[in-house]
């Protein structure tokens, strides 16, 4: 898949005729559960060790409830995307500035490296859901996919992330 170029528009027409319609820019866990085989799940996080780790809980003895302390694991079949890789360091007037919007070439290369060039279904971005920061990561990827020409406009974010 090319993120920039006219070739994607033809693919978009073909995908649109056969793919599920996303309900909007946010999908619920219930909606995703019912459409898992019809979408490509993109798991985005900044600590890649947690992608394959077990979740960590602590027990509140007073209430007798388990509270999630650290998200671990991922949805089956998810493509893992490292948040730190979708941003680029740039030099402006001799000063290095980290975490900037990447160039189109850089973003295309990163998406290819993650295997998203083969994604032929609508994309659902899944953050961990641990904090506001995880939603920030998801919305940044959402914006970049749209900005760099994801012509399908078939991109959504899982409301609440993995934790939901």
C-alpha positions as CSV (number, residue, x, y, z in Angstrom):
1,X,0.0,0.0,0.0
2,X,1.3,3.4,-0.8
3,X,0.4,6.1,1.6
4,X,0.7,8.8,-1.0
5,X,-0.3,8.5,-4.6
6,X,-3.2,8.0,-7.0
7,X,-2.9,4.2,-6.9
8,X,-4.5,4.1,-3.5
9,X,-7.7,5.7,-4.7
10,X,-8.5,2.8,-7.0
11,X,-7.9,0.4,-4.2
12,X,-10.1,2.5,-2.0
13,X,-13.0,2.0,-4.4
14,X,-12.5,-1.7,-4.4
15,X,-12.1,-1.9,-0.6
16,X,-15.2,0.3,0.0
17,X,-17.4,-2.1,-2.0
18,X,-16.4,-5.2,0.0
19,X,-15.4,-3.9,3.5
20,X,-17.3,-3.2,6.6
21,X,-18.4,0.4,7.2
22,X,-16.9,2.0,10.3
23,X,-19.5,3.6,12.5
24,X,-17.3,6.8,12.9
25,X,-13.9,7.9,14.1
26,X,-14.4,6.0,17.3
27,X,-15.6,2.4,17.6
28,X,-16.8,0.7,20.8
29,X,-15.3,-2.6,22.1
30,X,-18.7,-4.3,21.3
31,X,-18.6,-3.1,17.7
32,X,-14.9,-4.2,17.3
33,X,-15.7,-7.6,18.9
34,X,-18.4,-8.2,16.2
35,X,-16.1,-7.1,13.3
36,X,-12.7,-8.4,14.3
37,X,-12.2,-10.3,11.0
38,X,-13.3,-7.4,8.9
39,X,-10.7,-4.9,10.1
40,X,-6.9,-4.5,10.6
41,X,-6.1,-3.8,14.2
42,X,-3.1,-1.5,14.8
43,X,-1.9,-1.6,18.4
44,X,0.0,1.6,19.3
45,X,2.1,2.0,22.4
46,X,5.4,3.5,23.6
47,X,6.5,0.5,25.7
48,X,6.8,-2.4,23.3
49,X,7.6,-4.8,26.1
50,X,3.9,-4.6,27.3
51,X,2.7,-5.8,23.9
52,X,3.5,-9.4,24.9
53,X,3.5,-9.0,28.7
54,X,0.8,-10.2,31.0
55,X,-1.4,-7.4,32.5
56,X,-0.5,-6.6,36.1
57,X,-3.2,-6.3,38.8
58,X,-3.3,-5.4,42.5
59,X,-6.1,-6.5,44.8
60,X,-8.0,-4.0,46.8
61,X,-8.6,-6.1,49.9
62,X,-11.2,-3.7,51.3
63,X,-13.4,-3.7,48.2
64,X,-12.3,-7.2,47.1
65,X,-11.7,-6.0,43.6
66,X,-8.8,-6.4,41.2
67,X,-7.5,-3.1,39.9
68,X,-5.4,-3.0,36.7
69,X,-2.0,-1.5,37.4
70,X,-0.3,-2.0,34.0
71,X,-1.8,-3.0,30.7
72,X,-0.2,-6.0,29.1
73,X,-1.1,-8.1,26.1
74,X,-2.9,-7.1,22.9
75,X,-5.8,-8.1,20.7
76,X,-5.2,-11.2,18.7
77,X,-3.9,-10.4,15.2
78,X,-2.9,-6.8,16.0
79,X,-0.1,-5.2,14.1
80,X,2.2,-3.6,16.7
81,X,3.3,0.0,16.1
82,X,5.9,1.7,18.2
83,X,4.8,5.3,18.9
84,X,8.3,6.6,19.0
85,X,8.9,5.5,15.4
86,X,6.0,7.5,13.9
87,X,7.6,10.8,14.9
88,X,10.8,12.3,13.4
89,X,13.6,14.4,14.8
90,X,14.2,17.5,12.7
91,X,16.8,20.2,12.7
92,X,15.6,23.8,12.5
93,X,18.1,26.6,12.5
94,X,20.7,24.2,13.8
95,X,18.6,23.1,16.7
96,X,17.4,19.4,16.9
97,X,13.7,19.1,17.7
98,X,12.4,15.7,18.7
99,X,8.9,14.2,18.1
100,X,7.9,16.2,15.0
101,X,5.5,15.3,12.3
102,X,7.5,13.1,9.9
103,X,8.1,13.7,6.2
104,X,5.9,11.7,3.8
105,X,8.9,9.5,2.8
106,X,9.8,8.8,6.4
107,X,6.2,7.9,7.3
108,X,5.8,5.7,4.3
109,X,8.9,3.8,5.2
110,X,7.8,3.4,8.8
111,X,4.4,2.1,7.8
112,X,6.0,-0.3,5.4
113,X,8.3,-1.6,8.1
114,X,5.3,-2.3,10.4
115,X,3.6,-4.2,7.6
116,X,0.8,-1.8,7.1
117,X,1.4,-1.7,3.4
118,X,-0.5,-5.0,3.2
119,X,-3.5,-3.7,5.1
120,X,-6.5,-4.1,2.8
121,X,-9.3,-3.6,5.4
122,X,-10.4,-0.6,7.4
123,X,-7.9,0.3,10.2
124,X,-8.8,0.3,13.9
125,X,-6.1,1.9,16.1
126,X,-6.0,0.5,19.6
127,X,-4.1,2.3,22.3
128,X,-3.6,0.7,25.7
129,X,-6.2,2.9,27.3
130,X,-4.2,3.3,30.5
131,X,-4.0,7.1,30.3
132,X,-4.7,10.2,28.3
133,X,-1.2,9.7,26.8
134,X,-2.3,6.5,25.2
135,X,-5.2,8.3,23.5
136,X,-2.8,11.0,22.3
137,X,-0.7,8.3,20.6
138,X,-3.7,6.9,18.9
139,X,-5.0,10.3,17.7
140,X,-1.5,11.3,16.4
141,X,-1.4,8.1,14.3
142,X,-5.0,8.7,13.1
143,X,-4.1,12.2,12.0
144,X,-0.9,11.1,10.3
145,X,-2.7,8.3,8.4
146,X,-5.3,10.8,7.2
147,X,-2.7,13.5,6.5
148,X,-0.4,11.3,4.4
149,X,-3.2,10.2,2.1
150,X,-5.0,7.2,3.7
151,X,-7.7,7.6,0.9
152,X,-9.9,4.9,2.3
153,X,-10.9,7.2,5.1
154,X,-11.5,4.0,6.9
155,X,-9.6,4.7,10.0
156,X,-11.1,4.6,13.6
157,X,-9.8,4.4,17.2
158,X,-11.1,1.9,19.8
159,X,-12.7,4.0,22.5
160,X,-11.0,3.0,25.8
161,X,-8.3,1.0,24.1
162,X,-7.1,-2.5,25.1
163,X,-8.4,-1.8,28.7
164,X,-11.9,-1.4,27.5
